Amino acid sequence: MATPLTIRDLAALCGVAVSTASRALNGHPEVSEATRQRVLEVPGRCRIVPNYSARSLKLHTSKV
């Protein structure tokens, strides 16, 4: 099984910073629509699946 892509890999594929990729994925209003579309099309094409465990560790909440 192939190693899943990280947000760093996603940012590199899109040619944006990691923070910009994160903001685009999370719907932040400061990301241009063109950049958002570029970032959002890659996960569908590369089958990227969000890691909710990592997100909950980062945010200190599980939302369960």
CHARMM internal coordinates of N, CA and C (Angstrom, degrees):
IC EDIT
DIST 1 N 1 CA 1.4489
DIST 1 CA 1 C 1.5237
ANGL 1 N 1 CA 1 C 109.25
DIST 1 C 2 N 1.3054
ANGL 1 CA 1 C 2 N 117.43
DIHE 1 N 1 CA 1 C 2 N 136.50
DIST 2 N 2 CA 1.4560
ANGL 1 C 2 N 2 CA 122.39
DIHE 1 CA 1 C 2 N 2 CA -177.91
DIST 2 CA 2 C 1.5270
ANGL 2 N 2 CA 2 C 110.69
DIHE 1 C 2 N 2 CA 2 C -72.78
DIST 2 C 3 N 1.3257
ANGL 2 CA 2 C 3 N 115.40
DIHE 2 N 2 CA 2 C 3 N 151.48
DIST 3 N 3 CA 1.4538
ANGL 2 C 3 N 3 CA 120.83
DIHE 2 CA 2 C 3 N 3 CA 177.13
DIST 3 CA 3 C 1.5258
ANGL 3 N 3 CA 3 C 108.97
DIHE 2 C 3 N 3 CA 3 C -69.34
DIST 3 C 4 N 1.3325
ANGL 3 CA 3 C 4 N 118.15
DIHE 3 N 3 CA 3 C 4 N 131.73
DIST 4 N 4 CA 1.4580
ANGL 3 C 4 N 4 CA 119.71
DIHE 3 CA 3 C 4 N 4 CA 179.55
DIST 4 CA 4 C 1.5238
ANGL 4 N 4 CA 4 C 111.07
DIHE 3 C 4 N 4 CA 4 C -65.58
DIST 4 C 5 N 1.3108
ANGL 4 CA 4 C 5 N 116.32
DIHE 4 N 4 CA 4 C 5 N 149.64
DIST 5 N 5 CA 1.4510
ANGL 4 C 5 N 5 CA 120.99
DIHE 4 CA 4 C 5 N 5 CA 179.06
DIST 5 CA 5 C 1.5206
ANGL 5 N 5 CA 5 C 110.38
DIHE 4 C 5 N 5 CA 5 C -74.73
DIST 5 C 6 N 1.3211
ANGL 5 CA 5 C 6 N 115.95
DIHE 5 N 5 CA 5 C 6 N 143.68
DIST 6 N 6 CA 1.4568
ANGL 5 C 6 N 6 CA 121.52
DIHE 5 CA 5 C 6 N 6 CA 177.23
DIST 6 CA 6 C 1.5235
ANGL 6 N 6 CA 6 C 108.95
DIHE 5 C 6 N 6 CA 6 C -98.21
DIST 6 C 7 N 1.3137
ANGL 6 CA 6 C 7 N 116.51
DIHE 6 N 6 CA 6 C 7 N 173.79
DIST 7 N 7 CA 1.4563
ANGL 6 C 7 N 7 CA 120.03
DIHE 6 CA 6 C 7 N 7 CA 177.75
DIST 7 CA 7 C 1.5274
ANGL 7 N 7 CA 7 C 110.35
DIHE 6 C 7 N 7 CA 7 C -65.56
DIST 7 C 8 N 1.3294
ANGL 7 CA 7 C 8 N 116.57
DIHE 7 N 7 CA 7 C 8 N -28.61
DIST 8 N 8 CA 1.4682
ANGL 7 C 8 N 8 CA 119.62
DIHE 7 CA 7 C 8 N 8 CA 175.95
DIST 8 CA 8 C 1.5311
ANGL 8 N 8 CA 8 C 110.56
DIHE 7 C 8 N 8 CA 8 C -65.88
DIST 8 C 9 N 1.3357
ANGL 8 CA 8 C 9 N 115.98
DIHE 8 N 8 CA 8 C 9 N -41.08
DIST 9 N 9 CA 1.4641
ANGL 8 C 9 N 9 CA 120.09
DIHE 8 CA 8 C 9 N 9 CA 177.01
DIST 9 CA 9 C 1.5250
ANGL 9 N 9 CA 9 C 110.55
DIHE 8 C 9 N 9 CA 9 C -64.31
DIST 9 C 10 N 1.3260
ANGL 9 CA 9 C 10 N 116.34
DIHE 9 N 9 CA 9 C 10 N -42.57
DIST 10 N 10 CA 1.4624
ANGL 9 C 10 N 10 CA 121.62
DIHE 9 CA 9 C 10 N 10 CA 179.18
DIST 10 CA 10 C 1.5218
ANGL 10 N 10 CA 10 C 110.69
DIHE 9 C 10 N 10 CA 10 C -60.49
DIST 10 C 11 N 1.3292
ANGL 10 CA 10 C 11 N 116.72
DIHE 10 N 10 CA 10 C 11 N -45.23
DIST 11 N 11 CA 1.4611
ANGL 10 C 11 N 11 CA 121.17
DIHE 10 CA 10 C 11 N 11 CA 179.55
DIST 11 CA 11 C 1.5283
ANGL 11 N 11 CA 11 C 110.83
DIHE 10 C 11 N 11 CA 11 C -61.76
DIST 11 C 12 N 1.3252
ANGL 11 CA 11 C 12 N 116.68
DIHE 11 N 11 CA 11 C 12 N -42.35
DIST 12 N 12 CA 1.4651
ANGL 11 C 12 N 12 CA 120.29
DIHE 11 CA 11 C 12 N 12 CA 179.38
DIST 12 CA 12 C 1.5292
ANGL 12 N 12 CA 12 C 111.17
DIHE 11 C 12 N 12 CA 12 C -64.41
DIST 12 C 13 N 1.3348
ANGL 12 CA 12 C 13 N 117.50
DIHE 12 N 12 CA 12 C 13 N -40.68
DIST 13 N 13 CA 1.4636
ANGL 12 C 13 N 13 CA 120.75
DIHE 12 CA 12 C 13 N 13 CA 178.63
DIST 13 CA 13 C 1.5246
ANGL 13 N 13 CA 13 C 112.09
DIHE 12 C 13 N 13 CA 13 C -63.45
DIST 13 C 14 N 1.3278
ANGL 13 CA 13 C 14 N 116.06
DIHE 13 N 13 CA 13 C 14 N -34.08
DIST 14 N 14 CA 1.4651
ANGL 13 C 14 N 14 CA 121.18
DIHE 13 CA 13 C 14 N 14 CA -177.36
DIST 14 CA 14 C 1.5214
ANGL 14 N 14 CA 14 C 112.94
DIHE 13 C 14 N 14 CA 14 C -89.66
DIST 14 C 15 N 1.3200
ANGL 14 CA 14 C 15 N 116.96
DIHE 14 N 14 CA 14 C 15 N -14.03
DIST 15 N 15 CA 1.4584
ANGL 14 C 15 N 15 CA 120.39
DIHE 14 CA 14 C 15 N 15 CA -178.69
DIST 15 CA 15 C 1.5137
ANGL 15 N 15 CA 15 C 113.13
DIHE 14 C 15 N 15 CA 15 C 75.40
DIST 15 C 16 N 1.3299
ANGL 15 CA 15 C 16 N 117.00
DIHE 15 N 15 CA 15 C 16 N 32.31
DIST 16 N 16 CA 1.4597
ANGL 15 C 16 N 16 CA 122.00
DIHE 15 CA 15 C 16 N 16 CA 178.25
DIST 16 CA 16 C 1.5187
ANGL 16 N 16 CA 16 C 109.44
DIHE 15 C 16 N 16 CA 16 C -126.61
DIST 16 C 17 N 1.3160
ANGL 16 CA 16 C 17 N 116.51
DIHE 16 N 16 CA 16 C 17 N 169.95
DIST 17 N 17 CA 1.4563
ANGL 16 C 17 N 17 CA 121.62
DIHE 16 CA 16 C 17 N 17 CA 176.62
DIST 17 CA 17 C 1.5246
ANGL 17 N 17 CA 17 C 109.99
DIHE 16 C 17 N 17 CA 17 C -73.97
DIST 17 C 18 N 1.3123
ANGL 17 CA 17 C 18 N 116.42
DIHE 17 N 17 CA 17 C 18 N 158.23
DIST 18 N 18 CA 1.4623
ANGL 17 C 18 N 18 CA 121.42
DIHE 17 CA 17 C 18 N 18 CA 178.95
DIST 18 CA 18 C 1.5240
ANGL 18 N 18 CA 18 C 110.20
DIHE 17 C 18 N 18 CA 18 C -59.60
DIST 18 C 19 N 1.3277
ANGL 18 CA 18 C 19 N 116.62
DIHE 18 N 18 CA 18 C 19 N -41.54
DIST 19 N 19 CA 1.4656
ANGL 18 C 19 N 19 CA 120.20
DIHE 18 CA 18 C 19 N 19 CA -179.85
DIST 19 CA 19 C 1.5285
ANGL 19 N 19 CA 19 C 111.28
DIHE 18 C 19 N 19 CA 19 C -64.18
DIST 19 C 20 N 1.3268
ANGL 19 CA 19 C 20 N 117.52
DIHE 19 N 19 CA 19 C 20 N -37.53
DIST 20 N 20 CA 1.4588
ANGL 19 C 20 N 20 CA 121.07
DIHE 19 CA 19 C 20 N 20 CA 178.15
DIST 20 CA 20 C 1.5180
ANGL 20 N 20 CA 20 C 110.74
DIHE 19 C 20 N 20 CA 20 C -67.40
DIST 20 C 21 N 1.3245
ANGL 20 CA 20 C 21 N 117.07
DIHE 20 N 20 CA 20 C 21 N -41.43
DIST 21 N 21 CA 1.4655
ANGL 20 C 21 N 21 CA 120.51
DIHE 20 CA 20 C 21 N 21 CA 177.56
DIST 21 CA 21 C 1.5205
ANGL 21 N 21 CA 21 C 110.22
DIHE 20 C 21 N 21 CA 21 C -61.85
DIST 21 C 22 N 1.3213
ANGL 21 CA 21 C 22 N 117.14
DIHE 21 N 21 CA 21 C 22 N -42.38
DIST 22 N 22 CA 1.4570
ANGL 21 C 22 N 22 CA 121.43
DIHE 21 CA 21 C 22 N 22 CA 178.87
DIST 22 CA 22 C 1.5189
ANGL 22 N 22 CA 22 C 110.97
DIHE 21 C 22 N 22 CA 22 C -62.98
DIST 22 C 23 N 1.3211
ANGL 22 CA 22 C 23 N 116.17
DIHE 22 N 22 CA 22 C 23 N -45.63
DIST 23 N 23 CA 1.4648
ANGL 22 C 23 N 23 CA 119.76
DIHE 22 CA 22 C 23 N 23 CA 179.33
DIST 23 CA 23 C 1.5184
ANGL 23 N 23 CA 23 C 111.86
DIHE 22 C 23 N 23 CA 23 C -62.95
DIST 23 C 24 N 1.3170
ANGL 23 CA 23 C 24 N 116.95
DIHE 23 N 23 CA 23 C 24 N -39.35
DIST 24 N 24 CA 1.4666
ANGL 23 C 24 N 24 CA 120.40
DIHE 23 CA 23 C 24 N 24 CA 179.43
DIST 24 CA 24 C 1.5236
ANGL 24 N 24 CA 24 C 110.86
DIHE 23 C 24 N 24 CA 24 C -65.08
DIST 24 C 25 N 1.3222
ANGL 24 CA 24 C 25 N 117.25
DIHE 24 N 24 CA 24 C 25 N -42.21
DIST 25 N 25 CA 1.4630
ANGL 24 C 25 N 25 CA 121.04
DIHE 24 CA 24 C 25 N 25 CA -179.83
DIST 25 CA 25 C 1.5230
ANGL 25 N 25 CA 25 C 112.35
DIHE 24 C 25 N 25 CA 25 C -67.32
DIST 25 C 26 N 1.3343
ANGL 25 CA 25 C 26 N 116.19
DIHE 25 N 25 CA 25 C 26 N -30.01
DIST 26 N 26 CA 1.4571
ANGL 25 C 26 N 26 CA 120.42
DIHE 25 CA 25 C 26 N 26 CA -177.02
DIST 26 CA 26 C 1.5243
ANGL 26 N 26 CA 26 C 113.50
DIHE 25 C 26 N 26 CA 26 C -96.18
DIST 26 C 27 N 1.3318
ANGL 26 CA 26 C 27 N 117.57
DIHE 26 N 26 CA 26 C 27 N 6.74
DIST 27 N 27 CA 1.4601
ANGL 26 C 27 N 27 CA 121.06
DIHE 26 CA 26 C 27 N 27 CA 175.03
DIST 27 CA 27 C 1.5175
ANGL 27 N 27 CA 27 C 115.08
DIHE 26 C 27 N 27 CA 27 C 73.60
DIST 27 C 28 N 1.3095
ANGL 27 CA 27 C 28 N 117.92
DIHE 27 N 27 CA 27 C 28 N 28.45
DIST 28 N 28 CA 1.4580
ANGL 27 C 28 N 28 CA 122.01
DIHE 27 CA 27 C 28 N 28 CA 179.74
DIST 28 CA 28 C 1.5281
ANGL 28 N 28 CA 28 C 109.42
DIHE 27 C 28 N 28 CA 28 C -66.42
DIST 28 C 29 N 1.3345
ANGL 28 CA 28 C 29 N 118.72
DIHE 28 N 28 CA 28 C 29 N 136.41
DIST 29 N 29 CA 1.4691
ANGL 28 C 29 N 29 CA 120.91
DIHE 28 CA 28 C 29 N 29 CA -175.34
DIST 29 CA 29 C 1.5258
ANGL 29 N 29 CA 29 C 115.28
DIHE 28 C 29 N 29 CA 29 C -71.20
DIST 29 C 30 N 1.3271
ANGL 29 CA 29 C 30 N 119.46
DIHE 29 N 29 CA 29 C 30 N -15.27
DIST 30 N 30 CA 1.4590
ANGL 29 C 30 N 30 CA 120.97
DIHE 29 CA 29 C 30 N 30 CA -176.97
DIST 30 CA 30 C 1.5292
ANGL 30 N 30 CA 30 C 113.77
DIHE 29 C 30 N 30 CA 30 C -84.18
DIST 30 C 31 N 1.3284
ANGL 30 CA 30 C 31 N 118.08
DIHE 30 N 30 CA 30 C 31 N 2.89
DIST 31 N 31 CA 1.4627
ANGL 30 C 31 N 31 CA 121.55
DIHE 30 CA 30 C 31 N 31 CA 179.05
DIST 31 CA 31 C 1.5272
ANGL 31 N 31 CA 31 C 108.37
DIHE 30 C 31 N 31 CA 31 C -96.67
DIST 31 C 32 N 1.3291
ANGL 31 CA 31 C 32 N 116.19
DIHE 31 N 31 CA 31 C 32 N 131.54
DIST 32 N 32 CA 1.4658
ANGL 31 C 32 N 32 CA 119.16
DIHE 31 CA 31 C 32 N 32 CA 179.94
DIST 32 CA 32 C 1.5236
ANGL 32 N 32 CA 32 C 110.25
DIHE 31 C 32 N 32 CA 32 C -64.73
DIST 32 C 33 N 1.3207
ANGL 32 CA 32 C 33 N 115.32
DIHE 32 N 32 CA 32 C 33 N 154.05
DIST 33 N 33 CA 1.4613
ANGL 32 C 33 N 33 CA 120.16
DIHE 32 CA 32 C 33 N 33 CA -177.51
DIST 33 CA 33 C 1.5274
ANGL 33 N 33 CA 33 C 111.20
DIHE 32 C 33 N 33 CA 33 C -64.01
DIST 33 C 34 N 1.3203
ANGL 33 CA 33 C 34 N 117.93
DIHE 33 N 33 CA 33 C 34 N -36.19
DIST 34 N 34 CA 1.4680
ANGL 33 C 34 N 34 CA 120.89
DIHE 33 CA 33 C 34 N 34 CA 179.09
DIST 34 CA 34 C 1.5321
ANGL 34 N 34 CA 34 C 111.01
DIHE 33 C 34 N 34 CA 34 C -64.15
DIST 34 C 35 N 1.3258
ANGL 34 CA 34 C 35 N 116.43
DIHE 34 N 34 CA 34 C 35 N -43.46
DIST 35 N 35 CA 1.4634
ANGL 34 C 35 N 35 CA 120.64
DIHE 34 CA 34 C 35 N 35 CA 179.03
DIST 35 CA 35 C 1.5213
ANGL 35 N 35 CA 35 C 110.17
DIHE 34 C 35 N 35 CA 35 C -66.51
DIST 35 C 36 N 1.3343
ANGL 35 CA 35 C 36 N 116.25
DIHE 35 N 35 CA 35 C 36 N -42.47
DIST 36 N 36 CA 1.4609
ANGL 35 C 36 N 36 CA 120.34
DIHE 35 CA 35 C 36 N 36 CA 179.63
DIST 36 CA 36 C 1.5273
ANGL 36 N 36 CA 36 C 111.09
DIHE 35 C 36 N 36 CA 36 C -58.97
DIST 36 C 37 N 1.3236
ANGL 36 CA 36 C 37 N 117.09
DIHE 36 N 36 CA 36 C 37 N -44.75
DIST 37 N 37 CA 1.4623
ANGL 36 C 37 N 37 CA 121.15
DIHE 36 CA 36 C 37 N 37 CA 179.52
DIST 37 CA 37 C 1.5210
ANGL 37 N 37 CA 37 C 111.36
DIHE 36 C 37 N 37 CA 37 C -64.15
DIST 37 C 38 N 1.3373
ANGL 37 CA 37 C 38 N 116.55
DIHE 37 N 37 CA 37 C 38 N -39.98
DIST 38 N 38 CA 1.4602
ANGL 37 C 38 N 38 CA 120.75
DIHE 37 CA 37 C 38 N 38 CA 179.28
DIST 38 CA 38 C 1.5205
ANGL 38 N 38 CA 38 C 111.03
DIHE 37 C 38 N 38 CA 38 C -63.45
DIST 38 C 39 N 1.3386
ANGL 38 CA 38 C 39 N 116.28
DIHE 38 N 38 CA 38 C 39 N -41.47
DIST 39 N 39 CA 1.4623
ANGL 38 C 39 N 39 CA 120.72
DIHE 38 CA 38 C 39 N 39 CA -179.39
DIST 39 CA 39 C 1.5249
ANGL 39 N 39 CA 39 C 110.80
DIHE 38 C 39 N 39 CA 39 C -72.27
DIST 39 C 40 N 1.3277
ANGL 39 CA 39 C 40 N 117.89
DIHE 39 N 39 CA 39 C 40 N -39.09
DIST 40 N 40 CA 1.4589
ANGL 39 C 40 N 40 CA 121.11
DIHE 39 CA 39 C 40 N 40 CA -175.90
DIST 40 CA 40 C 1.5271
ANGL 40 N 40 CA 40 C 113.67
DIHE 39 C 40 N 40 CA 40 C -74.08
DIST 40 C 41 N 1.3209
ANGL 40 CA 40 C 41 N 118.32
DIHE 40 N 40 CA 40 C 41 N -22.26
DIST 41 N 41 CA 1.4626
ANGL 40 C 41 N 41 CA 119.01
DIHE 40 CA 40 C 41 N 41 CA -179.89
DIST 41 CA 41 C 1.5270
ANGL 41 N 41 CA 41 C 112.80
DIHE 40 C 41 N 41 CA 41 C -77.55
DIST 41 C 42 N 1.3210
ANGL 41 CA 41 C 42 N 117.98
DIHE 41 N 41 CA 41 C 42 N -25.43
DIST 42 N 42 CA 1.4601
ANGL 41 C 42 N 42 CA 121.23
DIHE 41 CA 41 C 42 N 42 CA -177.58
DIST 42 CA 42 C 1.5291
ANGL 42 N 42 CA 42 C 113.21
DIHE 41 C 42 N 42 CA 42 C -68.84
DIST 42 C 43 N 1.3463
ANGL 42 CA 42 C 43 N 120.16
DIHE 42 N 42 CA 42 C 43 N -44.60
DIST 43 N 43 CA 1.4703
ANGL 42 C 43 N 43 CA 118.01
DIHE 42 CA 42 C 43 N 43 CA -179.42
DIST 43 CA 43 C 1.5229
ANGL 43 N 43 CA 43 C 113.62
DIHE 42 C 43 N 43 CA 43 C -57.93
DIST 43 C 44 N 1.3118
ANGL 43 CA 43 C 44 N 118.04
DIHE 43 N 43 CA 43 C 44 N -38.28
DIST 44 N 44 CA 1.4578
ANGL 43 C 44 N 44 CA 120.57
DIHE 43 CA 43 C 44 N 44 CA 178.32
DIST 44 CA 44 C 1.5147
ANGL 44 N 44 CA 44 C 111.92
DIHE 43 C 44 N 44 CA 44 C -66.87
DIST 44 C 45 N 1.3148
ANGL 44 CA 44 C 45 N 116.05
DIHE 44 N 44 CA 44 C 45 N -37.91
DIST 45 N 45 CA 1.4602
ANGL 44 C 45 N 45 CA 121.05
DIHE 44 CA 44 C 45 N 45 CA -178.19
DIST 45 CA 45 C 1.5255
ANGL 45 N 45 CA 45 C 111.32
DIHE 44 C 45 N 45 CA 45 C -74.76
DIST 45 C 46 N 1.3383
ANGL 45 CA 45 C 46 N 117.64
DIHE 45 N 45 CA 45 C 46 N -35.01
DIST 46 N 46 CA 1.4681
ANGL 45 C 46 N 46 CA 121.60
DIHE 45 CA 45 C 46 N 46 CA -176.10
DIST 46 CA 46 C 1.5211
ANGL 46 N 46 CA 46 C 112.84
DIHE 45 C 46 N 46 CA 46 C -101.56
DIST 46 C 47 N 1.3127
ANGL 46 CA 46 C 47 N 117.33
DIHE 46 N 46 CA 46 C 47 N 3.78
DIST 47 N 47 CA 1.4666
ANGL 46 C 47 N 47 CA 122.30
DIHE 46 CA 46 C 47 N 47 CA 179.56
DIST 47 CA 47 C 1.5254
ANGL 47 N 47 CA 47 C 112.18
DIHE 46 C 47 N 47 CA 47 C 57.78
DIST 47 C 48 N 1.3146
ANGL 47 CA 47 C 48 N 116.56
DIHE 47 N 47 CA 47 C 48 N 48.26
DIST 48 N 48 CA 1.4574
ANGL 47 C 48 N 48 CA 121.15
DIHE 47 CA 47 C 48 N 48 CA 175.86
DIST 48 CA 48 C 1.5169
ANGL 48 N 48 CA 48 C 108.10
DIHE 47 C 48 N 48 CA 48 C -80.34
DIST 48 C 49 N 1.3301
ANGL 48 CA 48 C 49 N 116.15
DIHE 48 N 48 CA 48 C 49 N 133.24
DIST 49 N 49 CA 1.4579
ANGL 48 C 49 N 49 CA 122.11
DIHE 48 CA 48 C 49 N 49 CA 178.77
DIST 49 CA 49 C 1.5230
ANGL 49 N 49 CA 49 C 108.03
DIHE 48 C 49 N 49 CA 49 C -117.05
DIST 49 C 50 N 1.3361
ANGL 49 CA 49 C 50 N 118.02
DIHE 49 N 49 CA 49 C 50 N 127.28
DIST 50 N 50 CA 1.4571
ANGL 49 C 50 N 50 CA 119.39
DIHE 49 CA 49 C 50 N 50 CA -179.98
DIST 50 CA 50 C 1.5262
ANGL 50 N 50 CA 50 C 111.82
DIHE 49 C 50 N 50 CA 50 C -61.61
DIST 50 C 51 N 1.3197
ANGL 50 CA 50 C 51 N 116.26
DIHE 50 N 50 CA 50 C 51 N 143.98
DIST 51 N 51 CA 1.4556
ANGL 50 C 51 N 51 CA 122.25
DIHE 50 CA 50 C 51 N 51 CA 177.46
DIST 51 CA 51 C 1.5224
ANGL 51 N 51 CA 51 C 107.57
DIHE 50 C 51 N 51 CA 51 C -98.03
DIST 51 C 52 N 1.3383
ANGL 51 CA 51 C 52 N 116.20
DIHE 51 N 51 CA 51 C 52 N 95.15
DIST 52 N 52 CA 1.4581
ANGL 51 C 52 N 52 CA 120.83
DIHE 51 CA 51 C 52 N 52 CA -175.93
DIST 52 CA 52 C 1.5241
ANGL 52 N 52 CA 52 C 112.41
DIHE 51 C 52 N 52 CA 52 C -69.15
DIST 52 C 53 N 1.3103
ANGL 52 CA 52 C 53 N 117.87
DIHE 52 N 52 CA 52 C 53 N -27.30
DIST 53 N 53 CA 1.4660
ANGL 52 C 53 N 53 CA 120.52
DIHE 52 CA 52 C 53 N 53 CA 176.34
DIST 53 CA 53 C 1.5234
ANGL 53 N 53 CA 53 C 110.44
DIHE 52 C 53 N 53 CA 53 C -65.27
DIST 53 C 54 N 1.3127
ANGL 53 CA 53 C 54 N 116.90
DIHE 53 N 53 CA 53 C 54 N -44.16
DIST 54 N 54 CA 1.4596
ANGL 53 C 54 N 54 CA 120.73
DIHE 53 CA 53 C 54 N 54 CA 178.70
DIST 54 CA 54 C 1.5236
ANGL 54 N 54 CA 54 C 110.59
DIHE 53 C 54 N 54 CA 54 C -65.23
DIST 54 C 55 N 1.3226
ANGL 54 CA 54 C 55 N 116.34
DIHE 54 N 54 CA 54 C 55 N -39.62
DIST 55 N 55 CA 1.4659
ANGL 54 C 55 N 55 CA 120.01
DIHE 54 CA 54 C 55 N 55 CA 179.11
DIST 55 CA 55 C 1.5271
ANGL 55 N 55 CA 55 C 110.91
DIHE 54 C 55 N 55 CA 55 C -62.96
DIST 55 C 56 N 1.3247
ANGL 55 CA 55 C 56 N 117.11
DIHE 55 N 55 CA 55 C 56 N -43.34
DIST 56 N 56 CA 1.4628
ANGL 55 C 56 N 56 CA 119.35
DIHE 55 CA 55 C 56 N 56 CA -178.93
DIST 56 CA 56 C 1.5260
ANGL 56 N 56 CA 56 C 111.03
DIHE 55 C 56 N 56 CA 56 C -67.16
DIST 56 C 57 N 1.3260
ANGL 56 CA 56 C 57 N 117.28
DIHE 56 N 56 CA 56 C 57 N -34.27
DIST 57 N 57 CA 1.4627
ANGL 56 C 57 N 57 CA 119.76
DIHE 56 CA 56 C 57 N 57 CA 176.48
DIST 57 CA 57 C 1.5313
ANGL 57 N 57 CA 57 C 110.88
DIHE 56 C 57 N 57 CA 57 C -65.58
DIST 57 C 58 N 1.3070
ANGL 57 CA 57 C 58 N 115.63
DIHE 57 N 57 CA 57 C 58 N -41.77
DIST 58 N 58 CA 1.4745
ANGL 57 C 58 N 58 CA 120.51
DIHE 57 CA 57 C 58 N 58 CA -179.67
DIST 58 CA 58 C 1.5236
ANGL 58 N 58 CA 58 C 111.29
DIHE 57 C 58 N 58 CA 58 C -67.07
DIST 58 C 59 N 1.3294
ANGL 58 CA 58 C 59 N 116.36
DIHE 58 N 58 CA 58 C 59 N -42.51
DIST 59 N 59 CA 1.4597
ANGL 58 C 59 N 59 CA 120.41
DIHE 58 CA 58 C 59 N 59 CA -176.48
DIST 59 CA 59 C 1.5255
ANGL 59 N 59 CA 59 C 113.06
DIHE 58 C 59 N 59 CA 59 C -87.00
DIST 59 C 60 N 1.3219
ANGL 59 CA 59 C 60 N 117.33
DIHE 59 N 59 CA 59 C 60 N -6.59
DIST 60 N 60 CA 1.4707
ANGL 59 C 60 N 60 CA 123.22
DIHE 59 CA 59 C 60 N 60 CA -179.03
DIST 60 CA 60 C 1.5246
ANGL 60 N 60 CA 60 C 113.02
DIHE 59 C 60 N 60 CA 60 C 62.16
DIST 60 C 61 N 1.3289
ANGL 60 CA 60 C 61 N 116.27
DIHE 60 N 60 CA 60 C 61 N 31.03
DIST 61 N 61 CA 1.4589
ANGL 60 C 61 N 61 CA 120.60
DIHE 60 CA 60 C 61 N 61 CA 176.58
DIST 61 CA 61 C 1.5254
ANGL 61 N 61 CA 61 C 108.94
DIHE 60 C 61 N 61 CA 61 C -152.21
DIST 61 C 62 N 1.3023
ANGL 61 CA 61 C 62 N 116.91
DIHE 61 N 61 CA 61 C 62 N 147.42
DIST 62 N 62 CA 1.4713
ANGL 61 C 62 N 62 CA 119.64
DIHE 61 CA 61 C 62 N 62 CA -178.08
DIST 62 CA 62 C 1.5186
ANGL 62 N 62 CA 62 C 112.37
DIHE 61 C 62 N 62 CA 62 C -104.65
DIST 62 C 63 N 1.3440
ANGL 62 CA 62 C 63 N 118.04
DIHE 62 N 62 CA 62 C 63 N -16.27
DIST 63 N 63 CA 1.4714
ANGL 62 C 63 N 63 CA 123.46
DIHE 62 CA 62 C 63 N 63 CA -178.61
DIST 63 CA 63 C 1.5165
ANGL 63 N 63 CA 63 C 112.51
DIHE 62 C 63 N 63 CA 63 C 54.25
DIST 63 C 64 N 1.3167
ANGL 63 CA 63 C 64 N 115.67
DIHE 63 N 63 CA 63 C 64 N 35.51
DIST 64 N 64 CA 1.4723
ANGL 63 C 64 N 64 CA 120.49
DIHE 63 CA 63 C 64 N 64 CA 179.25
DIST 64 CA 64 C 1.5062
ANGL 64 N 64 CA 64 C 109.13
DIHE 63 C 64 N 64 CA 64 C -92.89
END
COOR INIT
IC SEED 1 N 1 CA 1 C
IC BUILD
